[in-house]
Amino acid sequence: MARQGMLMALLVVVLAAGCWASADAAAQLSKLPVNLQVTASPVSGQVLHGGEDTISVTWSLNATAGTDAEYKKVKVSLCYAPVSQKEREWRKTHDDLKKDKTCQFKVTEQAYASTGNVTYRVALDIPTATYYVRAYALDASGTQVAYGQTAPNYTFNVVSITGVTTSIKVAAGVFSAFSIASLAFFFFIEKRKKNN
C-alpha cells in the first residue's frame, strides 16, 4: 500500500515537472528579437478584396541582427490589427505564442533564406478586418526564435466576400417565381373545385 502511494506521488511529481518544463519551452513574443525586416505591397490603409487582390511580402535579416545560423524556416502570417481585436476575444494578442490568436492566417511557411519574398492571393475565407503581416524565423524544432512585422504603423484592410454570388441570386429568383406560380395554380384549382 505504501509502495503504491510512493509510486503515485512520484508520478504526480514527474507529470508536474513535465508540465512546468513544457510551459517554459513556449516562446514568448516579448522575448523574441526583432531580427526580420518585413514589408508588404499594399499601402497603409488600402482596401483589399478576398479572392481578387494579392499581397507581395518581402522579408530580410536586419543588419544589426547578427547571426541567423539557427533559423531553418520562415513562417509568414496575416495578423489582426489592434483595432480589429477590440471586443473579440478570439482575436486577442497573447504574449505566449501557443495561446496567441492574433496571427491566424498563414501566408507561407518555407525554408529560411536571409532575404525572401512571396506573393499571396487574399483567400476568400479571410474575415473583413484590418491586418498587418508578421514573419517568424523558426528553428529546427519549429519554435519561433525571431520575428518581424509591418505593424503598428502599417496596416491594411481586407473586405471578404459577401457570400451572395450570381448563381445564388438566380436560384433565389427562380424559386421565388416558382412559389408564386404554384400559389396561383393551387388557388385556381381550389376556386375551380368550389364552383363545381
Phi, psi and omega in degrees: 000314179295326180294320178294322178296317179294321179296319179294318178296319178297319178298317179296318180296317180295317178296318179296318179295321178296317178295318180295318180294319181290328178293323179288333183285342182293135180286144177243132184302320183293340181262352180280140176285147177269080185261354181250136174263121184239133174228154178226153188288325181293144175286155182302128180089355181295148179257123178250151180247132180301134179082351184243307188271159178239159177236130174258118182249132178236138176227153176207161179284132176300146180296331182266006187285334183088222185274151176236028185298328182276354181280121181249329180221161172235136179238123181248134183223155168273134183235144176292131175287157181307325180295331180269001178260346184300129178058026177228091184299331182284000178239005190291145175280137177226139182296324176285114187293341175288336180258353183292134181244012184288313188255082186266349188242108183284129175271310177199158168220118185214172179301142183287137168224146185299338174223136179198167175208162180212145174252128186236125173277126182300122184293155181292335184266010177284123181294153175295122182186179173258134187231166165221173182249136176232139176239134176249139167268129183250146175273187184297332180274356180089010179274140179291129180239346177198164179206173172202155182205163179273344182281164004270348186275348188232102178229161178218163183253145175239131175252118181280171178290155181280340182091351180259099180267171180299320180295325177291320178296318179297315180298318179297320178295317180296313180293325177295315178297319179297320181293320178293318179296319179296318179299314179296318180298310181291327175297316178296318179297315180296319179298319181294318179296323182294322182285335181273000000 
